[in-house]
Amino acid sequence: QKEVEQDPGPLSVPEGAIVSLNCTYSNSAFQYFMWYRQYSRKGPELLMYTYSSGNKEDGRFTAQVDKSSKYISLFIRDSQPSDSATYLCAMSANAGGTSYGKLTFGQGTILTVHP
Amino acid sequence: NAGVTQTPKFQVLKTGQSMTLQCAQDMNHNSMYWYRQDPGMGLRLIYYSASEGTTDKGEVPNGYNVSRLNKREFSLRLESAAPSQTSVYFCASSDHSGARTDTQYFGPGTRLTVL
């Protein structure tokens, strides 16, 4: 069983829809949670960063973390064709000091928003 | 700032050939990483360098070697390429001196095909 599981999709939605992307994980030591967005033939770029449980909002994007259920979500409101990309969740158990921030990634979900 | 740069962008090798993928970052980051990305597998860590002068194996190190040439540069070498190493390779860097210590910044990738 992978440490981080993510439904690879693909997911196809109409413009304006609310999109929900999810990851589950098994390592209870994870405490830093990230969502990366990757456009076709490009490198991943950080979209959202959250620490521990709770919600974080940034414009049309909301990240939720439920550590008790080992479940994280990314919501996209009023989705746009420009949101079409692969979304990867990533997690880390440590940070800071001399320790390096090893990330464990999900498989990525391919999202297409059609006009 | 260019961020993270990778060369070459594309490469085709024959089985048994060797090559070195180059990566450089201009963000003065301490840590650098090499990943491979295969369909349905997400990003898998090959090697990382927590700081200049140190390197360690990641999840899938077999068939690869790395060199942290200086703080800016981190190269990945395939000594005897195999078709199983056909993949997209990403280099990333991160800094552990700030609050968002696990944020990794990715290069544009190298698309490698081994025939």
gemmi code that builds the backbone of each chain (N, CA, C; Angstrom):
import gemmi

chains = {
    "A": [
        ("GLN", (0.848, -1.199, 0.000), (0.000, 0.000, 0.000), (0.885, 1.251, 0.000)),
        ("LYS", (0.550, 2.187, -0.881), (1.316, 3.423, -0.942), (1.017, 4.264, 0.295)),
        ("GLU", (2.028, 5.072, 0.691), (1.835, 5.966, 1.835), (0.792, 7.023, 1.545)),
        ("VAL", (0.721, 7.474, 0.300), (-0.234, 8.497, -0.111), (-1.004, 7.976, -1.319)),
        ("GLU", (-2.315, 8.003, -1.227), (-3.168, 7.536, -2.316), (-3.964, 8.715, -2.875)),
        ("GLN", (-3.977, 8.797, -4.203), (-4.709, 9.875, -4.864), (-5.382, 9.298, -6.091)),
        ("ASP", (-6.650, 9.584, -6.260), (-7.394, 9.109, -7.419), (-6.835, 9.786, -8.666)),
        ("PRO", (-6.322, 9.010, -9.619), (-5.689, 9.623, -10.789), (-6.658, 10.229, -11.788)),
        ("GLY", (-7.984, 9.962, -11.590), (-8.954, 10.489, -12.548), (-8.885, 9.708, -13.846)),
        ("PRO", (-9.005, 10.319, -15.031), (-9.118, 11.770, -15.175), (-10.480, 12.308, -14.765)),
        ("LEU", (-10.496, 13.594, -14.433), (-11.695, 14.275, -14.006), (-12.005, 15.365, -15.021)),
        ("SER", (-13.228, 15.349, -15.546), (-13.634, 16.332, -16.545), (-14.876, 17.042, -16.043)),
        ("VAL", (-14.833, 18.374, -15.972), (-15.949, 19.153, -15.440), (-16.237, 20.332, -16.357)),
        ("PRO", (-17.451, 20.877, -16.314), (-17.747, 22.079, -17.099), (-17.232, 23.319, -16.384)),
        ("GLU", (-16.960, 24.328, -17.143), (-16.520, 25.614, -16.585), (-17.526, 26.092, -15.544)),
        ("GLY", (-17.026, 26.608, -14.427), (-17.882, 27.107, -13.359), (-18.188, 26.075, -12.288)),
        ("ALA", (-17.861, 24.835, -12.513), (-18.144, 23.777, -11.536), (-17.219, 23.891, -10.330)),
        ("ILE", (-17.663, 23.294, -9.217), (-16.800, 23.152, -8.047), (-16.088, 21.810, -8.167)),
        ("VAL", (-14.786, 21.848, -8.024), (-13.971, 20.643, -8.157), (-13.459, 20.242, -6.783)),
        ("SER", (-13.503, 18.956, -6.508), (-12.963, 18.417, -5.261), (-11.910, 17.366, -5.587)),
        ("LEU", (-10.716, 17.591, -5.088), (-9.604, 16.663, -5.274), (-9.184, 16.163, -3.900)),
        ("ASN", (-8.845, 14.883, -3.807), (-8.624, 14.290, -2.487), (-7.403, 13.385, -2.455)),
        ("CYS", (-6.828, 13.280, -1.270), (-5.754, 12.330, -1.004), (-5.968, 11.726, 0.372)),
        ("THR", (-5.616, 10.471, 0.490), (-5.581, 9.820, 1.801), (-4.148, 9.385, 2.064)),
        ("TYR", (-3.795, 9.262, 3.337), (-2.443, 8.870, 3.670), (-2.440, 7.971, 4.882)),
        ("SER", (-1.331, 7.275, 5.062), (-1.276, 6.306, 6.159), (-0.276, 6.693, 7.245)),
        ("ASN", (0.642, 7.595, 6.957), (1.683, 7.958, 7.910), (1.192, 9.070, 8.845)),
        ("SER", (0.968, 8.732, 10.090), (0.426, 9.717, 11.038), (1.437, 10.803, 11.394)),
        ("ALA", (2.709, 10.631, 10.988), (3.722, 11.653, 11.273), (3.654, 12.827, 10.297)),
        ("PHE", (2.934, 12.680, 9.199), (2.818, 13.791, 8.246), (2.145, 14.976, 8.932)),
        ("GLN", (2.742, 16.151, 8.785), (2.127, 17.338, 9.378), (2.161, 18.548, 8.459)),
        ("TYR", (2.861, 18.448, 7.342), (2.889, 19.522, 6.362), (2.267, 18.982, 5.080)),
        ("PHE", (1.312, 19.734, 4.530), (0.525, 19.236, 3.405), (0.508, 20.280, 2.297)),
        ("MET", (0.763, 19.830, 1.099), (0.873, 20.721, -0.036), (0.076, 20.211, -1.226)),
        ("TRP", (-0.336, 21.137, -2.050), (-0.893, 20.812, -3.366), (-0.038, 21.501, -4.410)),
        ("TYR", (0.396, 20.697, -5.375), (1.144, 21.215, -6.512), (0.271, 21.114, -7.758)),
        ("ARG", (0.436, 22.077, -8.658), (-0.245, 22.063, -9.939), (0.811, 21.888, -11.009)),
        ("GLN", (0.520, 21.018, -11.971), (1.466, 20.751, -13.041), (0.756, 20.840, -14.381)),
        ("TYR", (1.115, 21.859, -15.150), (0.596, 21.978, -16.504), (1.354, 21.019, -17.412)),
        ("SER", (0.717, 20.702, -18.531), (1.288, 19.726, -19.450), (2.698, 20.110, -19.878)),
        ("ARG", (3.608, 19.195, -19.758), (5.006, 19.384, -20.170), (5.734, 20.467, -19.380)),
        ("LYS", (5.288, 20.687, -18.141), (5.950, 21.647, -17.267), (6.290, 20.983, -15.941)),
        ("GLY", (7.105, 21.643, -15.129), (7.377, 21.155, -13.793), (6.267, 21.532, -12.828)),
        ("PRO", (6.098, 20.773, -11.741), (5.078, 21.117, -10.735), (5.391, 22.461, -10.086)),
        ("GLU", (4.334, 23.180, -9.714), (4.495, 24.431, -8.990), (3.577, 24.413, -7.772)),
        ("LEU", (4.059, 24.977, -6.664), (3.292, 24.953, -5.429), (2.038, 25.800, -5.551)),
        ("LEU", (0.914, 25.218, -5.155), (-0.364, 25.919, -5.204), (-0.847, 26.301, -3.801)),
        ("MET", (-0.826, 25.336, -2.892), (-1.305, 25.574, -1.529), (-0.391, 24.849, -0.542)),
        ("TYR", (-0.259, 25.444, 0.649), (0.594, 24.867, 1.691), (-0.148, 25.006, 3.014)),
        ("THR", (-0.336, 23.909, 3.729), (-1.008, 23.969, 5.025), (-0.226, 23.155, 6.048)),
        ("TYR", (-0.364, 23.577, 7.279), (0.290, 22.873, 8.382), (-0.777, 22.318, 9.310)),
        ("SER", (-0.704, 21.039, 9.615), (-1.603, 20.350, 10.528), (-3.048, 20.421, 10.031)),
        ("SER", (-4.013, 20.274, 10.900), (-5.418, 20.226, 10.486), (-5.995, 21.617, 10.307)),
        ("GLY", (-7.084, 21.673, 9.501), (-7.771, 22.941, 9.312), (-7.934, 23.276, 7.846)),
        ("ASN", (-8.433, 24.487, 7.611), (-8.695, 24.974, 6.260), (-7.789, 26.152, 5.937)),
        ("LYS", (-7.496, 26.288, 4.659), (-6.778, 27.462, 4.180), (-7.374, 27.868, 2.848)),
        ("GLU", (-7.642, 29.142, 2.702), (-8.279, 29.632, 1.487), (-7.355, 30.604, 0.773)),
        ("ASP", (-7.323, 30.515, -0.555), (-6.540, 31.444, -1.360), (-7.298, 31.649, -2.661)),
        ("GLY", (-8.061, 32.736, -2.723), (-8.848, 32.998, -3.920), (-9.888, 31.919, -4.141)),
        ("ARG", (-9.860, 31.287, -5.298), (-10.838, 30.248, -5.623), (-10.449, 28.884, -5.045)),
        ("PHE", (-9.308, 28.801, -4.403), (-8.793, 27.522, -3.917), (-8.913, 27.430, -2.395)),
        ("THR", (-9.373, 26.262, -1.915), (-9.435, 25.986, -0.490), (-8.815, 24.619, -0.236)),
        ("ALA", (-7.868, 24.588, 0.701), (-7.250, 23.322, 1.099), (-7.773, 22.945, 2.473)),
        ("GLN", (-8.137, 21.691, 2.635), (-8.611, 21.181, 3.919), (-7.755, 20.004, 4.339)),
        ("VAL", (-7.460, 19.944, 5.626), (-6.703, 18.833, 6.181), (-7.476, 18.279, 7.371)),
        ("ASP", (-7.707, 16.988, 7.372), (-8.329, 16.299, 8.504), (-7.356, 15.213, 8.947)),
        ("LYS", (-6.538, 15.540, 9.936), (-5.522, 14.582, 10.356), (-6.138, 13.376, 11.062)),
        ("SER", (-7.279, 13.559, 11.695), (-7.893, 12.432, 12.396), (-8.327, 11.356, 11.411)),
        ("SER", (-8.717, 11.769, 10.205), (-9.130, 10.822, 9.164), (-8.019, 10.538, 8.168)),
        ("LYS", (-6.899, 11.241, 8.305), (-5.774, 11.118, 7.363), (-6.262, 11.377, 5.938)),
        ("TYR", (-6.837, 12.554, 5.774), (-7.527, 12.889, 4.524), (-7.328, 14.362, 4.249)),
        ("ILE", (-6.903, 14.680, 3.017), (-6.786, 16.084, 2.639), (-7.544, 16.323, 1.343)),
        ("SER", (-7.998, 17.554, 1.183), (-8.783, 17.910, 0.002), (-8.348, 19.255, -0.535)),
        ("LEU", (-8.565, 19.421, -1.824), (-8.408, 20.717, -2.483), (-9.706, 20.993, -3.228)),
        ("PHE", (-10.312, 22.149, -2.924), (-11.523, 22.562, -3.615), (-11.201, 23.732, -4.536)),
        ("ILE", (-11.733, 23.667, -5.731), (-11.600, 24.763, -6.689), (-13.000, 25.257, -7.002)),
        ("ARG", (-13.252, 26.524, -6.665), (-14.569, 27.116, -6.972), (-14.517, 27.794, -8.314)),
        ("ASP", (-15.692, 27.868, -8.971), (-15.796, 28.572, -10.252), (-14.633, 28.161, -11.170)),
        ("SER", (-14.516, 26.880, -11.410), (-13.379, 26.374, -12.176), (-13.339, 26.980, -13.574)),
        ("GLN", (-12.114, 27.177, -14.057), (-11.854, 27.798, -15.344), (-11.063, 26.843, -16.237)),
        ("PRO", (-11.170, 27.002, -17.545), (-10.356, 26.147, -18.436), (-8.863, 26.225, -18.116)),
        ("SER", (-8.428, 27.388, -17.607), (-7.007, 27.534, -17.254), (-6.612, 26.697, -16.038)),
        ("ASP", (-7.603, 26.135, -15.327), (-7.304, 25.237, -14.207), (-6.985, 23.822, -14.683)),
        ("SER", (-7.156, 23.559, -15.958), (-6.866, 22.230, -16.501), (-5.393, 21.912, -16.324)),
        ("ALA", (-5.120, 20.874, -15.562), (-3.747, 20.521, -15.206), (-3.789, 19.213, -14.415)),
        ("THR", (-2.620, 18.750, -14.037), (-2.526, 17.636, -13.085), (-2.261, 18.222, -11.704)),
        ("TYR", (-3.015, 17.756, -10.724), (-2.867, 18.247, -9.353), (-2.281, 17.136, -8.492)),
        ("LEU", (-1.184, 17.451, -7.837), (-0.482, 16.473, -7.017), (-0.530, 16.895, -5.558)),
        ("CYS", (-0.936, 15.992, -4.685), (-0.805, 16.273, -3.262), (0.589, 15.815, -2.822)),
        ("ALA", (1.107, 16.453, -1.791), (2.422, 16.108, -1.261), (2.413, 16.335, 0.247)),
        ("MET", (3.209, 15.552, 0.955), (3.199, 15.628, 2.422), (4.595, 15.441, 2.969)),
        ("SER", (4.799, 16.002, 4.158), (6.098, 15.900, 4.798), (5.917, 15.733, 6.290)),
        ("ALA", (6.849, 14.993, 6.891), (6.778, 14.752, 8.338), (7.673, 15.666, 9.136)),
        ("ASN", (8.624, 16.335, 8.484), (9.539, 17.174, 9.248), (9.921, 18.397, 8.442)),
        ("ALA", (10.453, 19.377, 9.117), (10.863, 20.601, 8.431), (11.749, 21.402, 9.371)),
        ("GLY", (12.538, 22.255, 8.781), (13.311, 23.167, 9.597), (14.632, 22.595, 10.064)),
        ("GLY", (15.477, 23.435, 10.582), (16.759, 23.030, 11.125), (17.636, 22.404, 10.079)),
        ("THR", (18.329, 21.357, 10.425), (19.234, 20.712, 9.480), (18.578, 19.543, 8.764)),
        ("SER", (17.343, 19.229, 9.117), (16.684, 18.103, 8.450), (16.147, 18.575, 7.110)),
        ("TYR", (16.207, 17.720, 6.117), (15.696, 18.113, 4.812), (14.231, 17.757, 4.715)),
        ("GLY", (13.487, 18.497, 3.922), (12.046, 18.301, 3.847), (11.662, 17.287, 2.807)),
        ("LYS", (11.741, 16.035, 3.151), (11.384, 14.983, 2.201), (9.887, 15.001, 1.974)),
        ("LEU", (9.488, 15.065, 0.712), (8.086, 15.060, 0.343), (7.696, 13.699, -0.217)),
        ("THR", (6.498, 13.260, 0.155), (5.899, 12.070, -0.433), (4.708, 12.527, -1.255)),
        ("PHE", (4.702, 12.180, -2.540), (3.682, 12.661, -3.459), (2.612, 11.614, -3.716)),
        ("GLY", (1.405, 12.104, -3.976), (0.376, 11.251, -4.528), (0.616, 11.060, -6.018)),
        ("GLN", (-0.231, 10.223, -6.646), (-0.026, 9.884, -8.056), (-0.417, 11.029, -8.988)),
        ("GLY", (-1.195, 11.988, -8.480), (-1.650, 13.089, -9.321), (-3.020, 12.817, -9.917)),
        ("THR", (-3.860, 13.855, -9.976), (-5.181, 13.772, -10.616), (-5.196, 14.695, -11.817)),
        ("ILE", (-5.564, 14.134, -12.965), (-5.642, 14.923, -14.193), (-7.023, 15.581, -14.261)),
        ("LEU", (-7.044, 16.906, -14.312), (-8.295, 17.670, -14.347), (-8.420, 18.403, -15.673)),
        ("THR", (-9.576, 18.285, -16.291), (-9.895, 19.064, -17.489), (-11.171, 19.840, -17.229)),
        ("VAL", (-11.106, 21.163, -17.423), (-12.273, 22.031, -17.304), (-12.628, 22.485, -18.713)),
        ("HIS", (-13.800, 22.074, -19.180), (-14.154, 22.407, -20.565), (-15.144, 23.571, -20.603)),
        ("PRO", (-14.982, 24.456, -21.594), (-15.836, 25.657, -21.679), (-17.297, 25.282, -21.878)),
    ],
    "B": [
        ("ASN", (15.565, 36.162, -11.703), (16.025, 34.837, -11.293), (15.459, 33.775, -12.220)),
        ("ALA", (16.306, 32.832, -12.647), (15.845, 31.761, -13.509), (15.169, 30.665, -12.697)),
        ("GLY", (15.440, 30.569, -11.396), (14.873, 29.506, -10.578), (15.704, 28.242, -10.717)),
        ("VAL", (15.057, 27.155, -11.129), (15.726, 25.868, -11.331), (15.784, 25.595, -12.836)),
        ("THR", (16.970, 25.377, -13.334), (17.138, 25.086, -14.750), (17.682, 23.671, -14.929)),
        ("GLN", (17.263, 23.019, -16.001), (17.702, 21.661, -16.301), (18.137, 21.566, -17.758)),
        ("THR", (19.189, 20.804, -18.002), (19.609, 20.496, -19.366), (19.992, 19.032, -19.448)),
        ("PRO", (19.704, 18.370, -20.584), (18.940, 18.887, -21.719), (17.442, 18.815, -21.467)),
        ("LYS", (16.638, 19.322, -22.365), (15.182, 19.204, -22.263), (14.699, 17.849, -22.774)),
        ("PHE", (15.353, 17.333, -23.780), (14.994, 16.041, -24.378), (16.274, 15.253, -24.637)),
        ("GLN", (16.182, 13.929, -24.549), (17.320, 13.085, -24.863), (16.825, 11.703, -25.242)),
        ("VAL", (17.427, 11.143, -26.291), (17.163, 9.752, -26.675), (18.483, 8.999, -26.571)),
        ("LEU", (18.482, 7.902, -25.840), (19.664, 7.080, -25.660), (19.396, 5.668, -26.149)),
        ("LYS", (20.467, 4.970, -26.464), (20.364, 3.540, -26.721), (20.725, 2.798, -25.432)),
        ("THR", (20.183, 1.614, -25.271), (20.484, 0.798, -24.092), (21.989, 0.667, -23.927)),
        ("GLY", (22.451, 0.922, -22.695), (23.869, 0.794, -22.397), (24.647, 2.100, -22.470)),
        ("GLN", (24.075, 3.107, -23.115), (24.759, 4.393, -23.175), (24.680, 5.102, -21.829)),
        ("SER", (25.578, 6.051, -21.629), (25.568, 6.823, -20.389), (25.281, 8.283, -20.702)),
        ("MET", (24.797, 8.993, -19.688), (24.587, 10.425, -19.836), (24.431, 11.064, -18.465)),
        ("THR", (24.623, 12.368, -18.440), (24.469, 13.145, -17.211), (23.430, 14.223, -17.424)),
        ("LEU", (22.462, 14.280, -16.523), (21.466, 15.353, -16.516), (21.960, 16.436, -15.563)),
        ("GLN", (21.892, 17.677, -16.043), (22.407, 18.795, -15.270), (21.260, 19.589, -14.653)),
        ("CYS", (21.495, 20.099, -13.455), (20.510, 20.926, -12.765), (21.244, 22.040, -12.036)),
        ("ALA", (20.698, 23.231, -12.097), (21.263, 24.369, -11.375), (20.138, 25.236, -10.826)),
        ("GLN", (20.367, 25.810, -9.644), (19.386, 26.728, -9.044), (20.109, 27.997, -8.596)),
        ("ASP", (19.381, 29.119, -8.725), (19.977, 30.405, -8.374), (19.266, 31.054, -7.197)),
        ("MET", (18.629, 30.240, -6.351), (17.881, 30.750, -5.209), (18.639, 30.590, -3.896)),
        ("ASN", (19.891, 30.159, -3.981), (20.737, 29.957, -2.798), (20.137, 28.921, -1.833)),
        ("HIS", (19.454, 27.923, -2.404), (18.844, 26.886, -1.578), (19.877, 25.865, -1.118)),
        ("ASN", (19.637, 25.321, 0.073), (20.549, 24.313, 0.609), (20.314, 22.937, 0.008)),
        ("SER", (19.053, 22.576, -0.181), (18.710, 21.199, -0.546), (18.297, 21.085, -2.005)),
        ("MET", (18.692, 19.970, -2.612), (18.325, 19.713, -4.002), (17.916, 18.250, -4.150)),
        ("TYR", (17.077, 17.986, -5.153), (16.449, 16.677, -5.301), (16.370, 16.284, -6.780)),
        ("TRP", (16.401, 14.996, -7.017), (16.095, 14.449, -8.327), (14.924, 13.485, -8.192)),
        ("TYR", (13.914, 13.701, -9.066), (12.736, 12.841, -9.127), (12.596, 12.284, -10.539)),
        ("ARG", (11.876, 11.173, -10.627), (11.384, 10.718, -11.910), (9.855, 10.646, -11.846)),
        ("GLN", (9.219, 10.914, -12.988), (7.761, 10.906, -13.039), (7.324, 9.985, -14.157)),
        ("ASP", (6.580, 8.973, -13.789), (6.043, 8.002, -14.733), (4.523, 7.999, -14.626)),
        ("PRO", (3.825, 7.693, -15.716), (2.351, 7.701, -15.696), (1.792, 6.840, -14.565)),
        ("GLY", (0.882, 7.426, -13.787), (0.235, 6.688, -12.710), (1.083, 6.470, -11.478)),
        ("MET", (2.323, 6.991, -11.487), (3.236, 6.736, -10.356), (3.543, 7.995, -9.561)),
        ("GLY", (3.111, 9.128, -10.020), (3.451, 10.362, -9.329), (4.935, 10.656, -9.447)),
        ("LEU", (5.454, 11.411, -8.518), (6.869, 11.765, -8.472), (7.567, 10.857, -7.467)),
        ("ARG", (8.636, 10.212, -7.893), (9.395, 9.334, -7.001), (10.809, 9.877, -6.854)),
        ("LEU", (11.253, 9.965, -5.617), (12.553, 10.543, -5.313), (13.665, 9.562, -5.644)),
        ("ILE", (14.638, 10.015, -6.430), (15.766, 9.168, -6.804), (16.922, 9.373, -5.814)),
        ("TYR", (17.382, 10.601, -5.699), (18.443, 10.996, -4.784), (18.144, 12.400, -4.300)),
        ("TYR", (18.729, 12.742, -3.180), (18.640, 14.109, -2.699), (19.954, 14.524, -2.061)),
        ("SER", (20.089, 15.829, -1.920), (21.258, 16.405, -1.265), (20.751, 17.445, -0.268)),
        ("ALA", (20.853, 17.111, 1.006), (20.329, 18.014, 2.038), (21.145, 19.303, 2.119)),
        ("SER", (22.417, 19.209, 1.822), (23.277, 20.389, 1.827), (24.494, 20.093, 0.966)),
        ("GLU", (25.234, 21.131, 0.655), (26.431, 20.960, -0.166), (27.354, 19.949, 0.493)),
        ("GLY", (27.810, 18.980, -0.298), (28.734, 17.993, 0.233), (28.094, 16.713, 0.709)),
        ("THR", (26.760, 16.654, 0.720), (26.071, 15.431, 1.165), (25.081, 14.981, 0.106)),
        ("THR", (24.967, 13.660, -0.056), (23.949, 13.090, -0.925), (23.422, 11.814, -0.280)),
        ("ASP", (22.159, 11.509, -0.539), (21.555, 10.307, 0.028), (20.566, 9.710, -0.949)),
        ("LYS", (20.353, 8.401, -0.811), (19.425, 7.716, -1.692), (17.988, 8.037, -1.325)),
        ("GLY", (17.155, 8.071, -2.357), (15.726, 8.209, -2.159), (15.027, 6.875, -2.341)),
        ("GLU", (13.850, 6.934, -2.938), (13.015, 5.737, -3.073), (13.487, 4.794, -4.187)),
        ("VAL", (14.006, 5.357, -5.285), (14.365, 4.543, -6.462), (15.763, 4.879, -6.973)),
        ("PRO", (16.832, 4.610, -6.204), (18.182, 5.040, -6.598), (18.921, 4.104, -7.560)),
        ("ASN", (18.437, 2.877, -7.721), (19.210, 1.904, -8.506), (19.370, 2.339, -9.957)),
        ("GLY", (20.621, 2.282, -10.445), (20.926, 2.658, -11.818), (21.328, 4.110, -11.988)),
        ("TYR", (21.368, 4.843, -10.885), (21.687, 6.273, -10.935), (22.812, 6.616, -9.959)),
        ("ASN", (23.537, 7.672, -10.293), (24.479, 8.283, -9.362), (24.301, 9.783, -9.420)),
        ("VAL", (24.707, 10.467, -8.366), (24.567, 11.924, -8.325), (25.853, 12.565, -7.848)),
        ("SER", (25.971, 13.851, -8.185), (27.078, 14.661, -7.693), (26.545, 16.026, -7.321)),
        ("ARG", (26.814, 16.456, -6.082), (26.496, 17.835, -5.697), (27.777, 18.625, -5.935)),
        ("LEU", (27.852, 19.258, -7.070), (29.082, 19.891, -7.531), (29.437, 21.114, -6.674)),
        ("ASN", (28.437, 21.853, -6.284), (28.573, 23.027, -5.418), (27.170, 23.355, -4.923)),
        ("LYS", (26.983, 24.475, -4.277), (25.661, 24.756, -3.728), (24.623, 24.898, -4.835)),
        ("ARG", (25.010, 25.368, -5.999), (24.076, 25.638, -7.079), (23.721, 24.409, -7.908)),
        ("GLU", (24.642, 23.462, -8.056), (24.500, 22.448, -9.085), (24.417, 21.030, -8.525)),
        ("PHE", (23.523, 20.238, -9.121), (23.300, 18.876, -8.681), (23.039, 18.043, -9.932)),
        ("SER", (23.928, 17.121, -10.252), (23.802, 16.369, -11.495), (23.385, 14.925, -11.221)),
        ("LEU", (22.721, 14.344, -12.193), (22.248, 12.949, -12.126), (22.863, 12.188, -13.296)),
        ("ARG", (23.508, 11.062, -12.997), (24.179, 10.294, -14.038), (23.564, 8.904, -14.173)),
        ("LEU", (23.337, 8.544, -15.430), (22.938, 7.183, -15.773), (24.158, 6.515, -16.390)),
        ("GLU", (24.723, 5.542, -15.725), (25.965, 4.924, -16.192), (25.726, 3.990, -17.374)),
        ("SER", (24.654, 3.232, -17.335), (24.331, 2.278, -18.403), (22.808, 2.260, -18.534)),
        ("ALA", (22.318, 3.111, -19.435), (20.875, 3.329, -19.516), (20.123, 2.059, -19.904)),
        ("ALA", (18.932, 1.909, -19.316), (18.040, 0.782, -19.596), (16.673, 1.330, -19.999)),
        ("PRO", (15.904, 0.592, -20.793), (14.573, 1.071, -21.191), (13.684, 1.427, -19.998)),
        ("SER", (13.879, 0.762, -18.858), (13.078, 1.066, -17.665), (13.356, 2.462, -17.118)),
        ("GLN", (14.412, 3.098, -17.591), (14.739, 4.457, -17.154), (14.130, 5.525, -18.063)),
        ("THR", (13.353, 5.087, -19.046), (12.570, 6.032, -19.836), (11.575, 6.715, -18.916)),
        ("SER", (11.657, 8.043, -18.839), (10.850, 8.775, -17.875), (11.038, 10.275, -18.091)),
        ("VAL", (10.323, 11.044, -17.295), (10.569, 12.480, -17.215), (11.265, 12.738, -15.880)),
        ("TYR", (12.395, 13.418, -15.935), (13.198, 13.654, -14.742), (13.090, 15.123, -14.329)),
        ("PHE", (12.796, 15.319, -13.052), (12.686, 16.663, -12.515), (13.711, 16.874, -11.407)),
        ("CYS", (14.309, 18.037, -11.453), (15.173, 18.496, -10.378), (14.383, 19.518, -9.563)),
        ("ALA", (14.632, 19.560, -8.269), (13.956, 20.520, -7.403), (14.937, 21.010, -6.348)),
        ("SER", (14.612, 22.168, -5.770), (15.432, 22.681, -4.680), (14.536, 23.260, -3.605)),
        ("SER", (15.051, 23.336, -2.392), (14.286, 23.923, -1.299), (15.239, 24.529, -0.272)),
        ("ASP", (14.664, 25.393, 0.554), (15.435, 26.089, 1.567), (14.835, 25.795, 2.926)),
        ("HIS", (15.654, 25.588, 3.937), (15.129, 25.243, 5.258), (15.384, 26.331, 6.282)),
        ("SER", (15.533, 27.544, 5.815), (15.797, 28.604, 6.766), (14.568, 29.443, 7.042)),
        ("GLY", (13.506, 29.248, 6.273), (12.306, 30.055, 6.447), (11.160, 29.260, 7.029)),
        ("ALA", (9.989, 29.885, 7.103), (8.825, 29.240, 7.707), (8.309, 28.105, 6.831)),
        ("ARG", (8.287, 28.319, 5.516), (7.784, 27.301, 4.606), (8.943, 26.432, 4.166)),
        ("THR", (9.386, 25.594, 5.089), (10.649, 24.903, 4.873), (10.539, 23.690, 3.986)),
        ("ASP", (9.342, 23.277, 3.631), (9.233, 22.114, 2.762), (8.855, 22.477, 1.343)),
        ("THR", (8.790, 23.744, 1.022), (8.420, 24.139, -0.332), (9.546, 23.792, -1.278)),
        ("GLN", (9.236, 22.972, -2.248), (10.222, 22.615, -3.258), (9.865, 23.299, -4.574)),
        ("TYR", (10.883, 23.803, -5.232), (10.731, 24.487, -6.505), (11.323, 23.597, -7.587)),
        ("PHE", (10.529, 23.370, -8.623), (10.888, 22.396, -9.644), (11.401, 23.048, -10.921)),
        ("GLY", (12.282, 22.321, -11.584), (12.711, 22.707, -12.913), (11.707, 22.241, -13.959)),
        ("PRO", (11.961, 22.514, -15.241), (11.014, 22.187, -16.310), (11.044, 20.732, -16.736)),
        ("GLY", (12.031, 19.971, -16.302), (12.062, 18.545, -16.622), (12.942, 18.203, -17.818)),
        ("THR", (13.405, 16.963, -17.819), (14.125, 16.371, -18.953), (13.384, 15.114, -19.361)),
        ("ARG", (12.995, 15.067, -20.640), (12.284, 13.891, -21.163), (13.298, 12.948, -21.785)),
        ("LEU", (13.456, 11.789, -21.143), (14.462, 10.824, -21.566), (13.790, 9.576, -22.098)),
        ("THR", (14.225, 9.164, -23.280), (13.775, 7.897, -23.873), (14.986, 7.008, -24.074)),
        ("VAL", (14.879, 5.769, -23.592), (15.951, 4.797, -23.777), (15.432, 3.678, -24.675)),
        ("LEU", (16.081, 3.514, -25.814), (15.619, 2.526, -26.798), (16.303, 1.184, -26.609)),
    ],
}
model = gemmi.Model(1)
for chain_id, residues in chains.items():
    chain = gemmi.Chain(chain_id)
    for i, (resn, *xyz) in enumerate(residues, 1):
        res = gemmi.Residue()
        res.name, res.seqid = resn, gemmi.SeqId(i, " ")
        for name, pos in zip(("N", "CA", "C"), xyz):
            atom = gemmi.Atom()
            atom.name, atom.element = name, gemmi.Element(name[0])
            atom.pos, atom.b_iso = gemmi.Position(*pos), 0.0
            res.add_atom(atom)
        chain.add_residue(res)
    model.add_chain(chain)
structure = gemmi.Structure()
structure.add_model(model)
structure.setup_entities()
